[in-house]
Amino acid sequence: MSPISSDDLHRIFKNLDKKNKGVVGIEELHHLLHQIGIHTAPDELQKLVGRESLDYIEFLFFYEAMVKARTSEHEHEQDLLKAFEVFDLNGDGYISGEELQSVLSRLGLLEKSGDDCKDMISVYDRNSDGVLDFHEFKNMMLVSPTSDPDHV
């Protein structure tokens, strides 16, 4: 989400405030977010916002929070991509059991066989092709140790 100028934010707020009451309701905010590709249920949005409507200052704070959340999300994705590239030794876009074994062994984190690494990969290998693509790797990294990977 790229930053929007304060003049543009003011125009957006005014356009959403159809009744000229100085507030934007959750429904209007929900419709705007849906139009720009952010999908959430109105009740979830209300819980997030903490009220049924926002005045202009609250609208600005909401926008700033959205920008920060998106920036943080993007940075996290970039960090995961860098980690993926560490394991994808041949640069083919996949992590094989052999690549996993090689990296973990070099880091001194593995005393297991290649078969054990293949077993580790199979837990998160959604399409059963024997390797992890970035999406599968990301799911693996986001699962807590006590979570069931089938429910990610």
N, CA, C and O atoms as a GROMACS GRO file, in nm:
protein
  608
    1MET      N    1   0.087  -0.116   0.000
    1MET     CA    2   0.000   0.000   0.000
    1MET      C    3   0.091   0.121   0.000
    1MET      O    4   0.168   0.141   0.094
    2SER      N    5   0.083   0.202  -0.102
    2SER     CA    6   0.168   0.320  -0.109
    2SER      C    7   0.104   0.434  -0.031
    2SER      O    8  -0.018   0.443  -0.022
    3PRO      N    9   0.189   0.521   0.025
    3PRO     CA   10   0.136   0.634   0.102
    3PRO      C   11   0.050   0.725   0.015
    3PRO      O   12   0.081   0.750  -0.102
    4ILE      N   13  -0.057   0.773   0.072
    4ILE     CA   14  -0.149   0.863   0.004
    4ILE      C   15  -0.132   1.001   0.068
    4ILE      O   16  -0.117   1.011   0.190
    5SER      N   17  -0.134   1.105  -0.013
    5SER     CA   18  -0.116   1.240   0.040
    5SER      C   19  -0.230   1.276   0.134
    5SER      O   20  -0.339   1.218   0.126
    6SER      N   21  -0.204   1.371   0.224
    6SER     CA   22  -0.308   1.412   0.319
    6SER      C   23  -0.427   1.475   0.247
    6SER      O   24  -0.541   1.459   0.291
    7ASP      N   25  -0.403   1.545   0.135
    7ASP     CA   26  -0.514   1.602   0.057
    7ASP      C   27  -0.601   1.490   0.000
    7ASP      O   28  -0.724   1.499   0.004
    8ASP      N   29  -0.537   1.386  -0.052
    8ASP     CA   30  -0.613   1.273  -0.107
    8ASP      C   31  -0.690   1.199   0.003
    8ASP      O   32  -0.803   1.157  -0.018
    9LEU      N   33  -0.627   1.183   0.118
    9LEU     CA   34  -0.696   1.118   0.230
    9LEU      C   35  -0.817   1.199   0.273
    9LEU      O   36  -0.922   1.143   0.306
   10HIS      N   37  -0.803   1.330   0.273
   10HIS     CA   38  -0.916   1.416   0.310
   10HIS      C   39  -1.030   1.401   0.209
   10HIS      O   40  -1.146   1.393   0.247
   11ARG      N   41  -0.996   1.397   0.080
   11ARG     CA   42  -1.098   1.378  -0.024
   11ARG      C   43  -1.166   1.241  -0.010
   11ARG      O   44  -1.288   1.230  -0.024
   12ILE      N   45  -1.087   1.139   0.018
   12ILE     CA   46  -1.144   1.006   0.036
   12ILE      C   47  -1.242   1.007   0.154
   12ILE      O   48  -1.352   0.954   0.145
   13PHE      N   49  -1.199   1.069   0.264
   13PHE     CA   50  -1.286   1.076   0.382
   13PHE      C   51  -1.415   1.148   0.348
   13PHE      O   52  -1.524   1.102   0.383
   14LYS      N   53  -1.404   1.262   0.280
   14LYS     CA   54  -1.524   1.340   0.244
   14LYS      C   55  -1.616   1.260   0.154
   14LYS      O   56  -1.738   1.265   0.170
   15ASN      N   57  -1.560   1.185   0.059
   15ASN     CA   58  -1.642   1.102  -0.030
   15ASN      C   59  -1.712   0.990   0.046
   15ASN      O   60  -1.824   0.952   0.012
   16LEU      N   61  -1.646   0.936   0.147
   16LEU     CA   62  -1.707   0.830   0.227
   16LEU      C   63  -1.813   0.884   0.321
   16LEU      O   64  -1.909   0.815   0.355
   17ASP      N   65  -1.797   1.009   0.364
   17ASP     CA   66  -1.890   1.073   0.457
   17ASP      C   67  -2.006   1.134   0.378
   17ASP      O   68  -2.019   1.256   0.368
   18LYS      N   69  -2.089   1.047   0.324
   18LYS     CA   70  -2.200   1.089   0.236
   18LYS      C   71  -2.301   1.181   0.306
   18LYS      O   72  -2.359   1.268   0.241
   19LYS      N   73  -2.321   1.164   0.436
   19LYS     CA   74  -2.421   1.242   0.508
   19LYS      C   75  -2.362   1.369   0.571
   19LYS      O   76  -2.431   1.441   0.643
   20ASN      N   77  -2.234   1.394   0.543
   20ASN     CA   78  -2.165   1.512   0.597
   20ASN      C   79  -2.178   1.525   0.748
   20ASN      O   80  -2.201   1.634   0.800
   21LYS      N   81  -2.162   1.413   0.818
   21LYS     CA   82  -2.170   1.414   0.964
   21LYS      C   83  -2.032   1.422   1.028
   21LYS      O   84  -2.021   1.430   1.151
   22GLY      N   85  -1.928   1.419   0.947
   22GLY     CA   86  -1.793   1.424   1.002
   22GLY      C   87  -1.742   1.290   1.051
   22GLY      O   88  -1.641   1.284   1.121
   23VAL      N   89  -1.811   1.183   1.013
   23VAL     CA   90  -1.769   1.048   1.050
   23VAL      C   91  -1.791   0.953   0.932
   23VAL      O   92  -1.875   0.976   0.845
   24VAL      N   93  -1.713   0.847   0.934
   24VAL     CA   94  -1.727   0.740   0.835
   24VAL      C   95  -1.764   0.614   0.911
   24VAL      O   96  -1.694   0.576   1.005
   25GLY      N   97  -1.871   0.550   0.870
   25GLY     CA   98  -1.917   0.428   0.936
   25GLY      C   99  -1.837   0.307   0.890
   25GLY      O  100  -1.767   0.310   0.789
   26ILE      N  101  -1.850   0.201   0.967
   26ILE     CA  102  -1.782   0.075   0.937
   26ILE      C  103  -1.821   0.023   0.799
   26ILE      O  104  -1.736  -0.027   0.725
   27GLU      N  105  -1.949   0.035   0.762
   27GLU     CA  106  -1.994  -0.014   0.631
   27GLU      C  107  -1.922   0.058   0.517
   27GLU      O  108  -1.879  -0.005   0.421
   28GLU      N  109  -1.908   0.191   0.527
   28GLU     CA  110  -1.839   0.267   0.423
   28GLU      C  111  -1.691   0.229   0.418
   28GLU      O  112  -1.633   0.213   0.310
   29LEU      N  113  -1.632   0.215   0.536
   29LEU     CA  114  -1.491   0.176   0.543
   29LEU      C  115  -1.472   0.036   0.487
   29LEU      O  116  -1.376   0.009   0.415
   30HIS      N  117  -1.564  -0.054   0.521
   30HIS     CA  118  -1.558  -0.192   0.470
   30HIS      C  119  -1.566  -0.192   0.317
   30HIS      O  120  -1.490  -0.263   0.251
   31HIS      N  121  -1.656  -0.113   0.261
   31HIS     CA  122  -1.672  -0.105   0.116
   31HIS      C  123  -1.544  -0.053   0.051
   31HIS      O  124  -1.500  -0.107  -0.051
   32LEU      N  125  -1.484   0.050   0.108
   32LEU     CA  126  -1.360   0.105   0.055
   32LEU      C  127  -1.249   0.000   0.057
   32LEU      O  128  -1.180  -0.019  -0.043
   33LEU      N  129  -1.232  -0.067   0.169
   33LEU     CA  130  -1.127  -0.168   0.180
   33LEU      C  131  -1.150  -0.282   0.082
   33LEU      O  132  -1.055  -0.333   0.022
   34HIS      N  133  -1.274  -0.321   0.066
   34HIS     CA  134  -1.307  -0.428  -0.030
   34HIS      C  135  -1.268  -0.386  -0.172
   34HIS      O  136  -1.215  -0.466  -0.248
   35GLN      N  137  -1.293  -0.260  -0.206
   35GLN     CA  138  -1.260  -0.210  -0.340
   35GLN      C  139  -1.110  -0.212  -0.367
   35GLN      O  140  -1.068  -0.229  -0.482
   36ILE      N  141  -1.030  -0.194  -0.263
   36ILE     CA  142  -0.885  -0.192  -0.285
   36ILE      C  143  -0.821  -0.328  -0.257
   36ILE      O  144  -0.698  -0.340  -0.253
   37GLY      N  145  -0.904  -0.430  -0.238
   37GLY     CA  146  -0.853  -0.566  -0.227
   37GLY      C  147  -0.823  -0.616  -0.087
   37GLY      O  148  -0.757  -0.718  -0.070
   38ILE      N  149  -0.871  -0.544   0.014
   38ILE     CA  150  -0.853  -0.589   0.152
   38ILE      C  151  -0.987  -0.644   0.198
   38ILE      O  152  -1.082  -0.568   0.222
   39HIS      N  153  -0.993  -0.776   0.211
   39HIS     CA  154  -1.120  -0.841   0.241
   39HIS      C  155  -1.127  -0.881   0.388
   39HIS      O  156  -1.044  -0.958   0.437
   40THR      N  157  -1.226  -0.828   0.454
   40THR     CA  158  -1.252  -0.861   0.594
   40THR      C  159  -1.401  -0.846   0.618
   40THR      O  160  -1.468  -0.769   0.548
   41ALA      N  161  -1.452  -0.917   0.713
   41ALA     CA  162  -1.595  -0.906   0.746
   41ALA      C  163  -1.618  -0.777   0.823
   41ALA      O  164  -1.532  -0.733   0.900
   42PRO      N  165  -1.736  -0.715   0.804
   42PRO     CA  166  -1.765  -0.589   0.876
   42PRO      C  167  -1.751  -0.602   1.028
   42PRO      O  168  -1.703  -0.510   1.094
   43ASP      N  169  -1.793  -0.715   1.084
   43ASP     CA  170  -1.781  -0.731   1.230
   43ASP      C  171  -1.635  -0.741   1.274
   43ASP      O  172  -1.599  -0.692   1.381
   44GLU      N  173  -1.550  -0.806   1.192
   44GLU     CA  174  -1.407  -0.811   1.222
   44GLU      C  175  -1.346  -0.672   1.214
   44GLU      O  176  -1.262  -0.635   1.296
   45LEU      N  177  -1.388  -0.596   1.114
   45LEU     CA  178  -1.338  -0.460   1.097
   45LEU      C  179  -1.379  -0.374   1.216
   45LEU      O  180  -1.299  -0.294   1.265
   46GLN      N  181  -1.501  -0.391   1.262
   46GLN     CA  182  -1.546  -0.312   1.378
   46GLN      C  183  -1.465  -0.349   1.502
   46GLN      O  184  -1.431  -0.261   1.581
   47LYS      N  185  -1.434  -0.476   1.519
   47LYS     CA  186  -1.351  -0.517   1.633
   47LYS      C  187  -1.213  -0.455   1.622
   47LYS      O  188  -1.156  -0.410   1.722
   48LEU      N  189  -1.159  -0.453   1.501
   48LEU     CA  190  -1.027  -0.394   1.478
   48LEU      C  191  -1.028  -0.245   1.507
   48LEU      O  192  -0.937  -0.194   1.573
   49VAL      N  193  -1.129  -0.176   1.458
   49VAL     CA  194  -1.139  -0.032   1.474
   49VAL      C  195  -1.180   0.004   1.617
   49VAL      O  196  -1.133   0.104   1.671
   50GLY      N  197  -1.265  -0.076   1.677
   50GLY     CA  198  -1.307  -0.053   1.814
   50GLY      C  199  -1.427   0.038   1.830
   50GLY      O  200  -1.460   0.077   1.942
   51ARG      N  201  -1.492   0.074   1.720
   51ARG     CA  202  -1.612   0.159   1.726
   51ARG      C  203  -1.689   0.144   1.596
   51ARG      O  204  -1.643   0.079   1.502
   52GLU      N  205  -1.807   0.204   1.592
   52GLU     CA  206  -1.894   0.192   1.475
   52GLU      C  207  -1.863   0.294   1.367
   52GLU      O  208  -1.903   0.276   1.252
   53SER      N  209  -1.793   0.401   1.403
   53SER     CA  210  -1.759   0.504   1.304
   53SER      C  211  -1.629   0.572   1.344
   53SER      O  212  -1.586   0.566   1.459
   54LEU      N  213  -1.568   0.639   1.246
   54LEU     CA  214  -1.442   0.709   1.268
   54LEU      C  215  -1.456   0.854   1.226
   54LEU      O  216  -1.513   0.884   1.121
   55ASP      N  217  -1.404   0.946   1.310
   55ASP     CA  218  -1.395   1.084   1.263
   55ASP      C  219  -1.269   1.096   1.177
   55ASP      O  220  -1.198   0.997   1.158
   56TYR      N  221  -1.241   1.212   1.126
   56TYR     CA  222  -1.130   1.228   1.033
   56TYR      C  223  -0.996   1.190   1.098
   56TYR      O  224  -0.915   1.121   1.036
   57ILE      N  225  -0.971   1.235   1.217
   57ILE     CA  226  -0.844   1.204   1.286
   57ILE      C  227  -0.832   1.053   1.308
   57ILE      O  228  -0.725   0.997   1.285
   58GLU      N  229  -0.938   0.989   1.350
   58GLU     CA  230  -0.936   0.844   1.370
   58GLU      C  231  -0.915   0.772   1.236
   58GLU      O  232  -0.847   0.669   1.230
   59PHE      N  233  -0.974   0.826   1.131
   59PHE     CA  234  -0.955   0.771   0.997
   59PHE      C  235  -0.808   0.778   0.958
   59PHE      O  236  -0.755   0.682   0.902
   60LEU      N  237  -0.741   0.890   0.987
   60LEU     CA  238  -0.599   0.905   0.957
   60LEU      C  239  -0.516   0.804   1.036
   60LEU      O  240  -0.423   0.744   0.982
   61PHE      N  241  -0.548   0.786   1.164
   61PHE     CA  242  -0.476   0.688   1.246
   61PHE      C  243  -0.498   0.546   1.191
   61PHE      O  244  -0.404   0.466   1.187
   62PHE      N  245  -0.619   0.516   1.149
   62PHE     CA  246  -0.649   0.386   1.091
   62PHE      C  247  -0.566   0.364   0.965
   62PHE      O  248  -0.507   0.257   0.946
   63TYR      N  249  -0.560   0.466   0.879
   63TYR     CA  250  -0.481   0.456   0.757
   63TYR      C  251  -0.334   0.432   0.790
   63TYR      O  252  -0.270   0.344   0.730
   64GLU      N  253  -0.279   0.507   0.883
   64GLU     CA  254  -0.138   0.490   0.922
   64GLU      C  255  -0.112   0.349   0.974
   64GLU      O  256  -0.010   0.288   0.943
   65ALA      N  257  -0.205   0.297   1.053
   65ALA     CA  258  -0.190   0.161   1.105
   65ALA      C  259  -0.191   0.059   0.991
   65ALA      O  260  -0.116  -0.039   0.994
   66MET      N  261  -0.276   0.081   0.892
   66MET     CA  262  -0.282  -0.009   0.776
   66MET      C  263  -0.152  -0.006   0.698
   66MET      O  264  -0.101  -0.111   0.657
   67VAL      N  265  -0.097   0.113   0.678
   67VAL     CA  266   0.030   0.126   0.604
   67VAL      C  267   0.142   0.055   0.678
   67VAL      O  268   0.221  -0.018   0.618
   68LYS      N  269   0.149   0.075   0.810
   68LYS     CA  270   0.253   0.010   0.890
   68LYS      C  271   0.238  -0.141   0.887
   68LYS      O  272   0.337  -0.213   0.877
   69ALA      N  273   0.116  -0.190   0.897
   69ALA     CA  274   0.092  -0.334   0.894
   69ALA      C  275   0.134  -0.394   0.761
   69ALA      O  276   0.196  -0.500   0.756
   70ARG      N  277   0.101  -0.326   0.651
   70ARG     CA  278   0.138  -0.376   0.518
   70ARG      C  279   0.289  -0.373   0.499
   70ARG      O  280   0.345  -0.465   0.440
   71THR      N  281   0.355  -0.268   0.547
   71THR     CA  282   0.500  -0.257   0.535
   71THR      C  283   0.567  -0.370   0.613
   71THR      O  284   0.660  -0.434   0.564
   72SER      N  285   0.519  -0.394   0.734
   72SER     CA  286   0.574  -0.501   0.817
   72SER      C  287   0.553  -0.637   0.750
   72SER      O  288   0.643  -0.721   0.752
   73GLU      N  289   0.436  -0.658   0.692
   73GLU     CA  290   0.404  -0.782   0.622
   73GLU      C  291   0.500  -0.804   0.505
   73GLU      O  292   0.550  -0.914   0.485
   74HIS      N  293   0.525  -0.698   0.429
   74HIS     CA  294   0.615  -0.705   0.313
   74HIS      C  295   0.758  -0.736   0.359
   74HIS      O  296   0.825  -0.819   0.298
   75GLU      N  297   0.804  -0.670   0.466
   75GLU     CA  298   0.939  -0.695   0.516
   75GLU      C  299   0.952  -0.839   0.564
   75GLU      O  300   1.056  -0.902   0.542
   76HIS      N  301   0.849  -0.891   0.630
   76HIS     CA  302   0.852  -1.029   0.677
   76HIS      C  303   0.861  -1.125   0.558
   76HIS      O  304   0.936  -1.223   0.561
   77GLU      N  305   0.785  -1.097   0.454
   77GLU     CA  306   0.787  -1.180   0.333
   77GLU      C  307   0.927  -1.179   0.270
   77GLU      O  308   0.976  -1.282   0.225
   78GLN      N  309   0.991  -1.062   0.267
   78GLN     CA  310   1.126  -1.051   0.212
   78GLN      C  311   1.227  -1.130   0.296
   78GLN      O  312   1.317  -1.194   0.241
   79ASP      N  313   1.212  -1.126   0.428
   79ASP     CA  314   1.299  -1.204   0.516
   79ASP      C  315   1.283  -1.354   0.490
   79ASP      O  316   1.381  -1.428   0.486
   80LEU      N  317   1.158  -1.396   0.473
   80LEU     CA  318   1.134  -1.538   0.443
   80LEU      C  319   1.194  -1.578   0.309
   80LEU      O  320   1.247  -1.688   0.294
   81LEU      N  321   1.185  -1.489   0.210
   81LEU     CA  322   1.243  -1.518   0.079
   81LEU      C  323   1.394  -1.533   0.088
   81LEU      O  324   1.452  -1.622   0.026
   82LYS      N  325   1.459  -1.446   0.166
   82LYS     CA  326   1.604  -1.457   0.185
   82LYS      C  327   1.639  -1.590   0.252
   82LYS      O  328   1.736  -1.655   0.212
   83ALA      N  329   1.562  -1.629   0.352
   83ALA     CA  330   1.586  -1.757   0.419
   83ALA      C  331   1.567  -1.873   0.322
   83ALA      O  332   1.645  -1.968   0.321
   84PHE      N  333   1.464  -1.864   0.240
   84PHE     CA  334   1.438  -1.969   0.140
   84PHE      C  335   1.558  -1.983   0.047
   84PHE      O  336   1.601  -2.094   0.014
   85GLU      N  337   1.611  -1.870   0.004
   85GLU     CA  338   1.725  -1.871  -0.089
   85GLU      C  339   1.849  -1.933  -0.028
   85GLU      O  340   1.931  -1.989  -0.100
   86VAL      N  341   1.864  -1.925   0.104
   86VAL     CA  342   1.977  -1.990   0.172
   86VAL      C  343   1.969  -2.141   0.153
   86VAL      O  344   2.070  -2.206   0.131
   87PHE      N  345   1.848  -2.196   0.162
   87PHE     CA  346   1.830  -2.341   0.149
   87PHE      C  347   1.823  -2.388   0.005
   87PHE      O  348   1.856  -2.502  -0.024
   88ASP      N  349   1.780  -2.303  -0.086
   88ASP     CA  350   1.767  -2.338  -0.228
   88ASP      C  351   1.905  -2.323  -0.294
   88ASP      O  352   1.930  -2.226  -0.366
   89LEU      N  353   1.992  -2.418  -0.268
   89LEU     CA  354   2.131  -2.408  -0.309
   89LEU      C  355   2.151  -2.398  -0.460
   89LEU      O  356   2.241  -2.326  -0.505
   90ASN      N  357   2.070  -2.467  -0.538
   90ASN     CA  358   2.089  -2.463  -0.684
   90ASN      C  359   2.004  -2.356  -0.752
   90ASN      O  360   2.009  -2.341  -0.874
   91GLY      N  361   1.926  -2.282  -0.674
   91GLY     CA  362   1.849  -2.170  -0.729
   91GLY      C  363   1.734  -2.209  -0.819
   91GLY      O  364   1.692  -2.128  -0.902
   92ASP      N  365   1.683  -2.331  -0.806
   92ASP     CA  366   1.575  -2.375  -0.895
   92ASP      C  367   1.435  -2.341  -0.842
   92ASP      O  368   1.335  -2.372  -0.907
   93GLY      N  369   1.429  -2.277  -0.725
   93GLY     CA  370   1.299  -2.239  -0.670
   93GLY      C  371   1.238  -2.346  -0.581
   93GLY      O  372   1.121  -2.336  -0.544
   94TYR      N  373   1.315  -2.448  -0.546
   94TYR     CA  374   1.267  -2.557  -0.461
   94TYR      C  375   1.375  -2.597  -0.363
   94TYR      O  376   1.494  -2.582  -0.390
   95ILE      N  377   1.334  -2.649  -0.248
   95ILE     CA  378   1.428  -2.702  -0.150
   95ILE      C  379   1.410  -2.853  -0.146
   95ILE      O  380   1.303  -2.904  -0.111
   96SER      N  381   1.515  -2.922  -0.181
   96SER     CA  382   1.511  -3.069  -0.179
   96SER      C  383   1.563  -3.119  -0.045
   96SER      O  384   1.618  -3.043   0.034
   97GLY      N  385   1.544  -3.247  -0.020
   97GLY     CA  386   1.596  -3.309   0.102
   97GLY      C  387   1.747  -3.297   0.109
   97GLY      O  388   1.803  -3.276   0.216
   98GLU      N  389   1.813  -3.312  -0.005
   98GLU     CA  390   1.959  -3.302  -0.009
   98GLU      C  391   2.006  -3.160   0.024
   98GLU      O  392   2.104  -3.141   0.097
   99GLU      N  393   1.934  -3.059  -0.028
   99GLU     CA  394   1.970  -2.920   0.002
   99GLU      C  395   1.949  -2.890   0.149
   99GLU      O  396   2.032  -2.825   0.213
  100LEU      N  397   1.838  -2.937   0.203
  100LEU     CA  398   1.809  -2.916   0.344
  100LEU      C  399   1.917  -2.980   0.429
  100LEU      O  400   1.967  -2.919   0.524
  101GLN      N  401   1.954  -3.103   0.397
  101GLN     CA  402   2.057  -3.175   0.472
  101GLN      C  403   2.190  -3.101   0.464
  101GLN      O  404   2.259  -3.087   0.564
  102SER      N  405   2.226  -3.053   0.347
  102SER     CA  406   2.352  -2.984   0.328
  102SER      C  407   2.360  -2.857   0.412
  102SER      O  408   2.460  -2.833   0.480
  103VAL      N  409   2.255  -2.776   0.407
  103VAL     CA  410   2.256  -2.650   0.482
  103VAL      C  411   2.254  -2.675   0.632
  103VAL      O  412   2.333  -2.616   0.706
  104LEU      N  413   2.168  -2.762   0.677
  104LEU     CA  414   2.160  -2.790   0.821
  104LEU      C  415   2.289  -2.852   0.872
  104LEU      O  416   2.330  -2.823   0.985
  105SER      N  417   2.354  -2.935   0.793
  105SER     CA  418   2.482  -2.995   0.832
  105SER      C  419   2.590  -2.888   0.842
  105SER      O  420   2.668  -2.887   0.938
  106ARG      N  421   2.596  -2.798   0.743
  106ARG     CA  422   2.696  -2.690   0.747
  106ARG      C  423   2.676  -2.599   0.867
  106ARG      O  424   2.772  -2.544   0.920
  107LEU      N  425   2.552  -2.583   0.909
  107LEU     CA  426   2.523  -2.500   1.025
  107LEU      C  427   2.543  -2.575   1.157
  107LEU      O  428   2.532  -2.517   1.265
  108GLY      N  429   2.574  -2.704   1.147
  108GLY     CA  430   2.594  -2.785   1.266
  108GLY      C  431   2.464  -2.819   1.337
  108GLY      O  432   2.465  -2.850   1.457
  109LEU      N  433   2.353  -2.813   1.264
  109LEU     CA  434   2.223  -2.836   1.325
  109LEU      C  435   2.165  -2.973   1.294
  109LEU      O  436   2.053  -3.004   1.334
  110LEU      N  437   2.241  -3.055   1.222
  110LEU     CA  438   2.182  -3.182   1.178
  110LEU      C  439   2.283  -3.294   1.190
  110LEU      O  440   2.396  -3.284   1.144
  111GLU      N  441   2.238  -3.399   1.251
  111GLU     CA  442   2.317  -3.521   1.256
  111GLU      C  443   2.236  -3.634   1.197
  111GLU      O  444   2.264  -3.752   1.220
  112LYS      N  445   2.133  -3.598   1.118
  112LYS     CA  446   2.042  -3.697   1.062
  112LYS      C  447   2.080  -3.730   0.919
  112LYS      O  448   2.165  -3.664   0.859
  113SER      N  449   2.017  -3.831   0.866
  113SER     CA  450   2.043  -3.873   0.728
  113SER      C  451   1.958  -3.794   0.630
  113SER      O  452   1.867  -3.721   0.669
  114GLY      N  453   1.987  -3.810   0.503
  114GLY     CA  454   1.908  -3.747   0.398
  114GLY      C  455   1.764  -3.793   0.399
  114GLY      O  456   1.673  -3.717   0.365
  115ASP      N  457   1.742  -3.919   0.439
  115ASP     CA  458   1.604  -3.969   0.448
  115ASP      C  459   1.525  -3.892   0.553
  115ASP      O  460   1.407  -3.864   0.534
  116ASP      N  461   1.591  -3.859   0.664
  116ASP     CA  462   1.524  -3.780   0.768
  116ASP      C  463   1.486  -3.642   0.716
  116ASP      O  464   1.379  -3.591   0.750
  117CYS      N  465   1.570  -3.582   0.635
  117CYS     CA  466   1.540  -3.450   0.577
  117CYS      C  467   1.424  -3.461   0.479
  117CYS      O  468   1.339  -3.372   0.472
  118LYS      N  469   1.422  -3.568   0.404
  118LYS     CA  470   1.309  -3.589   0.311
  118LYS      C  471   1.179  -3.605   0.390
  118LYS      O  472   1.074  -3.556   0.350
  119ASP      N  473   1.188  -3.676   0.503
  119ASP     CA  474   1.070  -3.690   0.589
  119ASP      C  475   1.025  -3.555   0.644
  119ASP      O  476   0.906  -3.527   0.653
  120MET      N  477   1.123  -3.472   0.682
  120MET     CA  478   1.091  -3.338   0.733
  120MET      C  479   1.018  -3.257   0.624
  120MET      O  480   0.920  -3.188   0.653
  121ILE      N  481   1.066  -3.267   0.502
  121ILE     CA  482   1.005  -3.194   0.391
  121ILE      C  483   0.864  -3.247   0.363
  121ILE      O  484   0.773  -3.169   0.336
  122SER      N  485   0.847  -3.377   0.370
  122SER     CA  486   0.716  -3.436   0.336
  122SER      C  487   0.603  -3.385   0.425
  122SER      O  488   0.487  -3.384   0.383
  123VAL      N  489   0.636  -3.343   0.547
  123VAL     CA  490   0.534  -3.292   0.638
  123VAL      C  491   0.468  -3.166   0.581
  123VAL      O  492   0.348  -3.145   0.602
  124TYR      N  493   0.544  -3.083   0.511
  124TYR     CA  494   0.493  -2.955   0.459
  124TYR      C  495   0.477  -2.955   0.307
  124TYR      O  496   0.437  -2.853   0.250
  125ASP      N  497   0.506  -3.065   0.243
  125ASP     CA  498   0.500  -3.075   0.096
  125ASP      C  499   0.356  -3.100   0.053
  125ASP      O  500   0.313  -3.214   0.039
  126ARG      N  501   0.282  -2.992   0.032
  126ARG     CA  502   0.138  -2.999   0.002
  126ARG      C  503   0.106  -3.076  -0.127
  126ARG      O  504   0.008  -3.149  -0.133
  127ASN      N  505   0.189  -3.058  -0.230
  127ASN     CA  506   0.158  -3.123  -0.358
  127ASN      C  507   0.234  -3.254  -0.378
  127ASN      O  508   0.230  -3.312  -0.486
  128SER      N  509   0.302  -3.301  -0.274
  128SER     CA  510   0.371  -3.430  -0.274
  128SER      C  511   0.470  -3.448  -0.389
  128SER      O  512   0.482  -3.556  -0.445
  129ASP      N  513   0.542  -3.339  -0.423
  129ASP     CA  514   0.642  -3.351  -0.529
  129ASP      C  515   0.782  -3.377  -0.475
  129ASP      O  516   0.878  -3.384  -0.551
  130GLY      N  517   0.794  -3.391  -0.342
  130GLY     CA  518   0.923  -3.424  -0.281
  130GLY      C  519   1.012  -3.306  -0.250
  130GLY      O  520   1.122  -3.324  -0.197
  131VAL      N  521   0.968  -3.187  -0.282
  131VAL     CA  522   1.044  -3.065  -0.255
  131VAL      C  523   0.951  -2.958  -0.200
  131VAL      O  524   0.829  -2.969  -0.210
  132LEU      N  525   1.011  -2.855  -0.142
  132LEU     CA  526   0.932  -2.742  -0.093
  132LEU      C  527   0.946  -2.624  -0.186
  132LEU      O  528   1.058  -2.582  -0.218
  133ASP      N  529   0.833  -2.569  -0.231
  133ASP     CA  530   0.839  -2.442  -0.304
  133ASP      C  531   0.831  -2.331  -0.199
  133ASP      O  532   0.820  -2.360  -0.079
  134PHE      N  533   0.838  -2.205  -0.241
  134PHE     CA  534   0.839  -2.095  -0.145
  134PHE      C  535   0.714  -2.093  -0.060
  134PHE      O  536   0.722  -2.069   0.061
  135HIS      N  537   0.598  -2.116  -0.120
  135HIS     CA  538   0.473  -2.112  -0.044
  135HIS      C  539   0.474  -2.219   0.065
  135HIS      O  540   0.434  -2.192   0.179
  136GLU      N  541   0.517  -2.339   0.032
  136GLU     CA  542   0.524  -2.447   0.131
  136GLU      C  543   0.626  -2.414   0.240
  136GLU      O  544   0.602  -2.441   0.358
  137PHE      N  545   0.739  -2.355   0.200
  137PHE     CA  546   0.841  -2.315   0.297
  137PHE      C  547   0.786  -2.209   0.392
  137PHE      O  548   0.809  -2.215   0.512
  138LYS      N  549   0.714  -2.112   0.335
  138LYS     CA  550   0.656  -2.006   0.416
  138LYS      C  551   0.557  -2.064   0.517
  138LYS      O  552   0.557  -2.025   0.634
  139ASN      N  553   0.473  -2.157   0.474
  139ASN     CA  554   0.379  -2.222   0.565
  139ASN      C  555   0.454  -2.295   0.677
  139ASN      O  556   0.414  -2.290   0.794
  140MET      N  557   0.563  -2.361   0.641
  140MET     CA  558   0.643  -2.432   0.739
  140MET      C  559   0.700  -2.334   0.842
  140MET      O  560   0.698  -2.362   0.962
  141MET      N  561   0.748  -2.222   0.798
  141MET     CA  562   0.810  -2.125   0.887
  141MET      C  563   0.707  -2.055   0.976
  141MET      O  564   0.742  -2.007   1.084
  142LEU      N  565   0.583  -2.048   0.932
  142LEU     CA  566   0.480  -1.978   1.007
  142LEU      C  567   0.404  -2.067   1.104
  142LEU      O  568   0.325  -2.018   1.185
  143VAL      N  569   0.428  -2.198   1.098
  143VAL     CA  570   0.360  -2.293   1.185
  143VAL      C  571   0.435  -2.301   1.317
  143VAL      O  572   0.557  -2.317   1.320
  144SER      N  573   0.361  -2.289   1.427
  144SER     CA  574   0.425  -2.305   1.558
  144SER      C  575   0.454  -2.453   1.578
  144SER      O  576   0.386  -2.538   1.521
  145PRO      N  577   0.555  -2.485   1.659
  145PRO     CA  578   0.594  -2.625   1.678
  145PRO      C  579   0.482  -2.716   1.725
  145PRO      O  580   0.485  -2.837   1.700
  146THR      N  581   0.381  -2.660   1.793
  146THR     CA  582   0.272  -2.744   1.843
  146THR      C  583   0.153  -2.745   1.747
  146THR      O  584   0.054  -2.814   1.774
  147SER      N  585   0.161  -2.672   1.637
  147SER     CA  586   0.049  -2.665   1.542
  147SER      C  587   0.050  -2.786   1.450
  147SER      O  588   0.152  -2.852   1.430
  148ASP      N  589  -0.065  -2.811   1.395
  148ASP     CA  590  -0.080  -2.916   1.295
  148ASP      C  591  -0.064  -2.849   1.158
  148ASP      O  592  -0.144  -2.763   1.124
  149PRO      N  593   0.038  -2.886   1.078
  149PRO     CA  594   0.060  -2.821   0.950
  149PRO      C  595  -0.055  -2.834   0.852
  149PRO      O  596  -0.065  -2.756   0.758
  150ASP      N  597  -0.143  -2.931   0.873
  150ASP     CA  598  -0.256  -2.947   0.781
  150ASP      C  599  -0.362  -2.841   0.803
  150ASP      O  600  -0.454  -2.828   0.723
  151HIS      N  601  -0.350  -2.764   0.910
  151HIS     CA  602  -0.450  -2.663   0.941
  151HIS      C  603  -0.395  -2.522   0.928
  151HIS      O  604  -0.445  -2.431   0.993
  152VAL      N  605  -0.294  -2.502   0.846
  152VAL     CA  606  -0.235  -2.370   0.824
  152VAL      C  607  -0.303  -2.303   0.708
  152VAL      O  608  -0.268  -2.190   0.673
   0.00000   0.00000   0.00000
